[in-house]
Amino acid sequence: MNENTWNSRVSQHSLVVTFVWMVIGLLISAITSIVFISSGFVYYFFTSGFLSILLMVAQIAIVIAFSALLYRASSSTLKGLFILYSFTLGISLTPTFLYYGLGMAYIAFIVTAIYFGSLAIIGFTTKKDLTSLGVICTGALMALILSQLILMIFHVAAFERVICFLGLLIFTGITIWDMKRLNQFLYYNGGMVSDDSISIFMALQLYLDFINIFLYVLRLLGSRRNN
């Protein structure tokens, strides 16, 4: 069977499922943050640094469990993990929305949605092998995370915009690569994992890509406002 024929027959449904669940995750995170801000509970919640660390550990554990269960668990289980992750990340994002304001967050969301949509189209339609791009961007992301940690430890804020631009550049490549991977996962799956499970897995990847691009855009817009 020709790969392009297979993609046109199967991938369209899986693509829709992927983006539907990505949007569901974004809505869960946004609604969670808004509820926490409106209720005032967030001020009580984040008086304890321990709870913030607990949230971060929980999110890492969920991502690890998600990857480990991909070939064994049902798509319903993966959906549950995805919803749980979106909820916990929504709580974690609440201080960011408080700092920048919901108005600025809304503008950053619109910019991100347009930018992300353009990247998704490029990634899904390109015929090029993007494996090397994915490897390079993943390595660059690790270096960026390490650099951010070092800058945080030594309280260096002078490179804020540089970090944001580098982060945007890296997640531009990762987003295009992830869209290409969706096609490849479906085509080379061989029945080992259901298409729905792959769609949920890729929804998580694209959800994380969107959130990271959004945060970098928000930081850039916020830095311009502060200047």
Short mmCIF file of the C-alpha atoms (twelve columns), coordinates in Angstrom:
data_MODEL
# 
_entry.id   MODEL 
# 
loop_
_atom_site.group_PDB 
_atom_site.id 
_atom_site.type_symbol 
_atom_site.label_atom_id 
_atom_site.label_alt_id 
_atom_site.label_comp_id 
_atom_site.label_asym_id 
_atom_site.label_seq_id 
_atom_site.Cartn_x 
_atom_site.Cartn_y 
_atom_site.Cartn_z 
_atom_site.pdbx_PDB_model_num 
ATOM 1   C CA . MET A 1   0.000   0.000  0.000  1 
ATOM 2   C CA . ASN A 2   1.299   3.427  -0.911 1 
ATOM 3   C CA . GLU A 3   2.172   5.568  2.156  1 
ATOM 4   C CA . ASN A 4   0.415   8.654  0.817  1 
ATOM 5   C CA . THR A 5   -2.775  6.648  0.151  1 
ATOM 6   C CA . TRP A 6   -2.658  5.208  3.648  1 
ATOM 7   C CA . ASN A 7   -2.158  8.648  5.170  1 
ATOM 8   C CA . SER A 8   -5.087  10.162 3.316  1 
ATOM 9   C CA . ARG A 9   -7.385  7.334  4.439  1 
ATOM 10  C CA . VAL A 10  -6.388  6.977  8.077  1 
ATOM 11  C CA . SER A 11  -4.460  9.995  9.271  1 
ATOM 12  C CA . GLN A 12  -7.236  12.507 8.728  1 
ATOM 13  C CA . HIS A 13  -9.359  10.954 11.480 1 
ATOM 14  C CA . SER A 14  -6.369  10.554 13.789 1 
ATOM 15  C CA . LEU A 15  -5.307  14.147 13.114 1 
ATOM 16  C CA . VAL A 16  -8.754  15.387 14.130 1 
ATOM 17  C CA . VAL A 17  -8.689  13.273 17.300 1 
ATOM 18  C CA . THR A 18  -5.208  14.563 18.148 1 
ATOM 19  C CA . PHE A 19  -6.160  18.216 17.820 1 
ATOM 20  C CA . VAL A 20  -9.501  17.757 19.585 1 
ATOM 21  C CA . TRP A 21  -7.707  16.311 22.612 1 
ATOM 22  C CA . MET A 22  -5.008  18.959 22.462 1 
ATOM 23  C CA . VAL A 23  -7.704  21.645 22.593 1 
ATOM 24  C CA . ILE A 24  -9.464  19.792 25.427 1 
ATOM 25  C CA . GLY A 25  -6.195  19.824 27.376 1 
ATOM 26  C CA . LEU A 26  -5.717  23.548 26.775 1 
ATOM 27  C CA . LEU A 27  -9.299  24.270 27.872 1 
ATOM 28  C CA . ILE A 28  -8.876  22.212 31.049 1 
ATOM 29  C CA . SER A 29  -5.671  24.073 31.924 1 
ATOM 30  C CA . ALA A 30  -7.183  27.492 31.163 1 
ATOM 31  C CA . ILE A 31  -10.397 26.836 33.094 1 
ATOM 32  C CA . THR A 32  -8.442  25.430 36.045 1 
ATOM 33  C CA . SER A 33  -6.241  28.540 36.197 1 
ATOM 34  C CA . ILE A 34  -9.212  30.908 35.928 1 
ATOM 35  C CA . VAL A 35  -11.105 29.058 38.674 1 
ATOM 36  C CA . PHE A 36  -8.061  29.168 40.968 1 
ATOM 37  C CA . ILE A 37  -7.603  32.889 40.332 1 
ATOM 38  C CA . SER A 38  -11.305 33.722 40.770 1 
ATOM 39  C CA . SER A 39  -11.712 31.704 43.952 1 
ATOM 40  C CA . GLY A 40  -8.609  33.172 45.574 1 
ATOM 41  C CA . PHE A 41  -7.564  29.662 46.548 1 
ATOM 42  C CA . VAL A 42  -4.334  30.077 44.601 1 
ATOM 43  C CA . TYR A 43  -2.964  32.504 47.203 1 
ATOM 44  C CA . TYR A 44  -3.354  29.865 49.892 1 
ATOM 45  C CA . PHE A 45  -2.080  27.067 47.686 1 
ATOM 46  C CA . PHE A 46  1.206   28.706 46.750 1 
ATOM 47  C CA . THR A 47  2.172   29.870 50.218 1 
ATOM 48  C CA . SER A 48  3.761   26.437 50.487 1 
ATOM 49  C CA . GLY A 49  6.775   25.762 48.278 1 
ATOM 50  C CA . PHE A 50  6.329   22.071 49.023 1 
ATOM 51  C CA . LEU A 51  3.029   21.956 47.159 1 
ATOM 52  C CA . SER A 52  4.598   23.586 44.095 1 
ATOM 53  C CA . ILE A 53  7.343   20.961 44.088 1 
ATOM 54  C CA . LEU A 54  4.741   18.244 44.583 1 
ATOM 55  C CA . LEU A 55  2.880   19.462 41.500 1 
ATOM 56  C CA . MET A 56  6.053   19.420 39.415 1 
ATOM 57  C CA . VAL A 57  6.929   15.898 40.565 1 
ATOM 58  C CA . ALA A 58  3.375   14.743 39.812 1 
ATOM 59  C CA . GLN A 59  3.571   16.142 36.286 1 
ATOM 60  C CA . ILE A 60  6.889   14.421 35.610 1 
ATOM 61  C CA . ALA A 61  5.479   11.159 36.986 1 
ATOM 62  C CA . ILE A 62  2.402   11.427 34.748 1 
ATOM 63  C CA . VAL A 63  4.516   11.964 31.622 1 
ATOM 64  C CA . ILE A 64  6.720   8.975  32.510 1 
ATOM 65  C CA . ALA A 65  3.656   6.811  33.203 1 
ATOM 66  C CA . PHE A 66  2.087   7.963  29.936 1 
ATOM 67  C CA . SER A 67  5.117   6.869  27.922 1 
ATOM 68  C CA . ALA A 68  5.490   3.593  29.821 1 
ATOM 69  C CA . LEU A 69  1.819   2.647  29.387 1 
ATOM 70  C CA . LEU A 70  1.502   3.642  25.726 1 
ATOM 71  C CA . TYR A 71  1.883   0.052  24.457 1 
ATOM 72  C CA . ARG A 72  -0.026  -1.584 27.323 1 
ATOM 73  C CA . ALA A 73  -2.857  0.628  28.546 1 
ATOM 74  C CA . SER A 74  -6.144  1.381  26.840 1 
ATOM 75  C CA . SER A 75  -6.784  4.722  25.175 1 
ATOM 76  C CA . SER A 76  -9.247  5.496  28.006 1 
ATOM 77  C CA . THR A 77  -6.437  5.218  30.560 1 
ATOM 78  C CA . LEU A 78  -4.225  7.492  28.475 1 
ATOM 79  C CA . LYS A 79  -7.052  10.001 28.188 1 
ATOM 80  C CA . GLY A 80  -7.402  9.988  31.968 1 
ATOM 81  C CA . LEU A 81  -3.685  10.657 32.408 1 
ATOM 82  C CA . PHE A 82  -3.840  13.443 29.837 1 
ATOM 83  C CA . ILE A 83  -6.766  15.109 31.619 1 
ATOM 84  C CA . LEU A 84  -4.973  14.794 34.963 1 
ATOM 85  C CA . TYR A 85  -1.804  16.322 33.521 1 
ATOM 86  C CA . SER A 86  -3.743  19.218 31.984 1 
ATOM 87  C CA . PHE A 87  -5.411  19.882 35.328 1 
ATOM 88  C CA . THR A 88  -2.162  19.918 37.305 1 
ATOM 89  C CA . LEU A 89  -0.414  22.106 34.743 1 
ATOM 90  C CA . GLY A 90  -3.353  24.499 34.859 1 
ATOM 91  C CA . ILE A 91  -2.717  24.910 38.586 1 
ATOM 92  C CA . SER A 92  0.998   25.441 37.974 1 
ATOM 93  C CA . LEU A 93  0.314   28.136 35.362 1 
ATOM 94  C CA . THR A 94  -1.905  30.166 37.689 1 
ATOM 95  C CA . PRO A 95  0.912   32.327 39.181 1 
ATOM 96  C CA . THR A 96  2.078   33.134 35.635 1 
ATOM 97  C CA . PHE A 97  -1.378  34.405 34.689 1 
ATOM 98  C CA . LEU A 98  -1.521  36.405 37.902 1 
ATOM 99  C CA . TYR A 99  1.844   38.010 37.160 1 
ATOM 100 C CA . TYR A 100 1.207   38.964 33.522 1 
ATOM 101 C CA . GLY A 101 -2.551  39.453 33.733 1 
ATOM 102 C CA . LEU A 102 -5.319  37.656 31.859 1 
ATOM 103 C CA . GLY A 103 -5.397  40.377 29.172 1 
ATOM 104 C CA . MET A 104 -1.753  39.838 28.268 1 
ATOM 105 C CA . ALA A 105 -2.261  36.071 28.436 1 
ATOM 106 C CA . TYR A 106 -5.161  36.349 25.977 1 
ATOM 107 C CA . ILE A 107 -3.039  38.294 23.476 1 
ATOM 108 C CA . ALA A 108 -0.207  35.766 23.844 1 
ATOM 109 C CA . PHE A 109 -2.695  32.932 23.252 1 
ATOM 110 C CA . ILE A 110 -3.928  34.469 19.978 1 
ATOM 111 C CA . VAL A 111 -0.361  34.993 18.745 1 
ATOM 112 C CA . THR A 112 0.567   31.440 19.747 1 
ATOM 113 C CA . ALA A 113 -2.490  29.901 18.106 1 
ATOM 114 C CA . ILE A 114 -1.712  31.554 14.760 1 
ATOM 115 C CA . TYR A 115 1.979   30.660 14.957 1 
ATOM 116 C CA . PHE A 116 1.327   27.088 16.107 1 
ATOM 117 C CA . GLY A 117 -1.264  26.533 13.386 1 
ATOM 118 C CA . SER A 118 1.244   27.588 10.734 1 
ATOM 119 C CA . LEU A 119 3.869   25.214 12.133 1 
ATOM 120 C CA . ALA A 120 1.370   22.344 12.264 1 
ATOM 121 C CA . ILE A 121 0.513   22.783 8.587  1 
ATOM 122 C CA . ILE A 122 4.198   22.819 7.639  1 
ATOM 123 C CA . GLY A 123 4.944   19.725 9.711  1 
ATOM 124 C CA . PHE A 124 2.003   17.714 8.425  1 
ATOM 125 C CA . THR A 125 2.487   18.511 4.743  1 
ATOM 126 C CA . THR A 126 6.277   18.429 4.394  1 
ATOM 127 C CA . LYS A 127 7.799   15.449 2.586  1 
ATOM 128 C CA . LYS A 128 11.248  15.888 4.112  1 
ATOM 129 C CA . ASP A 129 12.780  13.565 6.711  1 
ATOM 130 C CA . LEU A 130 12.892  15.647 9.906  1 
ATOM 131 C CA . THR A 131 14.606  13.099 12.159 1 
ATOM 132 C CA . SER A 132 17.838  15.103 12.319 1 
ATOM 133 C CA . LEU A 133 15.851  18.261 13.098 1 
ATOM 134 C CA . GLY A 134 14.176  16.505 16.015 1 
ATOM 135 C CA . VAL A 135 17.480  15.274 17.426 1 
ATOM 136 C CA . ILE A 136 19.085  18.717 17.125 1 
ATOM 137 C CA . CYS A 137 16.113  20.505 18.712 1 
ATOM 138 C CA . THR A 138 15.895  17.977 21.556 1 
ATOM 139 C CA . GLY A 139 19.590  18.450 22.336 1 
ATOM 140 C CA . ALA A 140 19.208  22.225 22.108 1 
ATOM 141 C CA . LEU A 141 16.224  22.060 24.475 1 
ATOM 142 C CA . MET A 142 18.283  20.196 27.067 1 
ATOM 143 C CA . ALA A 143 21.015  22.837 26.781 1 
ATOM 144 C CA . LEU A 144 18.427  25.613 27.098 1 
ATOM 145 C CA . ILE A 145 16.912  24.084 30.237 1 
ATOM 146 C CA . LEU A 146 20.368  23.778 31.799 1 
ATOM 147 C CA . SER A 147 21.156  27.383 30.881 1 
ATOM 148 C CA . GLN A 148 17.899  28.591 32.412 1 
ATOM 149 C CA . LEU A 149 18.641  26.739 35.638 1 
ATOM 150 C CA . ILE A 150 22.095  28.311 35.834 1 
ATOM 151 C CA . LEU A 151 20.694  31.788 35.176 1 
ATOM 152 C CA . MET A 152 18.029  31.261 37.843 1 
ATOM 153 C CA . ILE A 153 20.578  30.109 40.424 1 
ATOM 154 C CA . PHE A 154 22.796  33.140 39.843 1 
ATOM 155 C CA . HIS A 155 19.838  35.532 39.378 1 
ATOM 156 C CA . VAL A 156 20.908  36.675 35.908 1 
ATOM 157 C CA . ALA A 157 18.025  38.412 34.104 1 
ATOM 158 C CA . ALA A 158 19.952  40.152 31.308 1 
ATOM 159 C CA . PHE A 159 19.481  37.256 28.874 1 
ATOM 160 C CA . GLU A 160 15.702  36.959 29.303 1 
ATOM 161 C CA . ARG A 161 14.833  37.915 25.731 1 
ATOM 162 C CA . VAL A 162 17.651  35.839 24.279 1 
ATOM 163 C CA . ILE A 163 16.390  32.789 26.175 1 
ATOM 164 C CA . CYS A 164 12.842  33.441 24.950 1 
ATOM 165 C CA . PHE A 165 13.883  33.764 21.317 1 
ATOM 166 C CA . LEU A 166 16.007  30.619 21.559 1 
ATOM 167 C CA . GLY A 167 13.115  28.782 23.198 1 
ATOM 168 C CA . LEU A 168 10.760  29.853 20.423 1 
ATOM 169 C CA . LEU A 169 13.258  28.746 17.800 1 
ATOM 170 C CA . ILE A 170 13.709  25.338 19.425 1 
ATOM 171 C CA . PHE A 171 9.982   24.683 19.855 1 
ATOM 172 C CA . THR A 172 9.381   25.818 16.291 1 
ATOM 173 C CA . GLY A 173 11.517  22.883 15.172 1 
ATOM 174 C CA . ILE A 174 10.056  20.477 17.742 1 
ATOM 175 C CA . THR A 175 6.460   21.323 16.770 1 
ATOM 176 C CA . ILE A 176 7.131   20.733 13.069 1 
ATOM 177 C CA . TRP A 177 8.911   17.481 13.957 1 
ATOM 178 C CA . ASP A 178 6.045   16.313 16.194 1 
ATOM 179 C CA . MET A 179 3.515   16.896 13.420 1 
ATOM 180 C CA . LYS A 180 5.693   14.841 11.074 1 
ATOM 181 C CA . ARG A 181 5.998   12.131 13.751 1 
ATOM 182 C CA . LEU A 182 2.209   11.814 13.959 1 
ATOM 183 C CA . ASN A 183 2.126   10.677 10.354 1 
ATOM 184 C CA . GLN A 184 5.081   8.343  10.847 1 
ATOM 185 C CA . PHE A 185 3.689   6.771  14.030 1 
ATOM 186 C CA . LEU A 186 0.428   5.982  12.299 1 
ATOM 187 C CA . TYR A 187 2.056   4.567  9.193  1 
ATOM 188 C CA . TYR A 188 4.683   2.404  10.913 1 
ATOM 189 C CA . ASN A 189 2.511   1.390  13.870 1 
ATOM 190 C CA . GLY A 190 1.776   -2.076 12.514 1 
ATOM 191 C CA . GLY A 191 -1.169  -2.541 14.874 1 
ATOM 192 C CA . MET A 192 0.971   -2.565 18.049 1 
ATOM 193 C CA . VAL A 193 -0.925  0.455  19.420 1 
ATOM 194 C CA . SER A 194 -4.411  1.669  18.576 1 
ATOM 195 C CA . ASP A 195 -4.675  4.789  16.450 1 
ATOM 196 C CA . ASP A 196 -6.601  6.472  19.289 1 
ATOM 197 C CA . SER A 197 -3.740  5.812  21.725 1 
ATOM 198 C CA . ILE A 198 -1.242  7.300  19.277 1 
ATOM 199 C CA . SER A 199 -3.522  10.302 18.811 1 
ATOM 200 C CA . ILE A 200 -3.707  10.893 22.581 1 
ATOM 201 C CA . PHE A 201 0.065   10.480 22.920 1 
ATOM 202 C CA . MET A 202 0.682   13.000 20.149 1 
ATOM 203 C CA . ALA A 203 -1.983  15.302 21.599 1 
ATOM 204 C CA . LEU A 204 0.130   15.446 24.762 1 
ATOM 205 C CA . GLN A 205 3.262   16.235 22.750 1 
ATOM 206 C CA . LEU A 206 1.548   19.014 20.791 1 
ATOM 207 C CA . TYR A 207 -0.136  20.315 23.943 1 
ATOM 208 C CA . LEU A 208 3.300   20.685 25.554 1 
ATOM 209 C CA . ASP A 209 4.663   22.331 22.397 1 
ATOM 210 C CA . PHE A 210 1.785   24.832 22.433 1 
ATOM 211 C CA . ILE A 211 2.178   25.599 26.144 1 
ATOM 212 C CA . ASN A 212 5.914   26.191 25.810 1 
ATOM 213 C CA . ILE A 213 5.517   28.456 22.772 1 
ATOM 214 C CA . PHE A 214 2.748   30.312 24.610 1 
ATOM 215 C CA . LEU A 215 4.935   30.869 27.682 1 
ATOM 216 C CA . TYR A 216 7.845   32.191 25.614 1 
ATOM 217 C CA . VAL A 217 5.525   34.522 23.690 1 
ATOM 218 C CA . LEU A 218 3.977   35.690 26.970 1 
ATOM 219 C CA . ARG A 219 7.404   36.393 28.465 1 
ATOM 220 C CA . LEU A 220 8.445   38.357 25.369 1 
ATOM 221 C CA . LEU A 221 5.271   40.436 25.417 1 
ATOM 222 C CA . GLY A 222 5.628   40.948 29.156 1 
ATOM 223 C CA . SER A 223 9.245   42.077 28.850 1 
ATOM 224 C CA . ARG A 224 8.263   44.633 26.210 1 
ATOM 225 C CA . ARG A 225 5.504   45.966 28.452 1 
ATOM 226 C CA . ASN A 226 7.856   46.260 31.427 1 
ATOM 227 C CA . ASN A 227 10.368  48.195 29.322 1 
# 
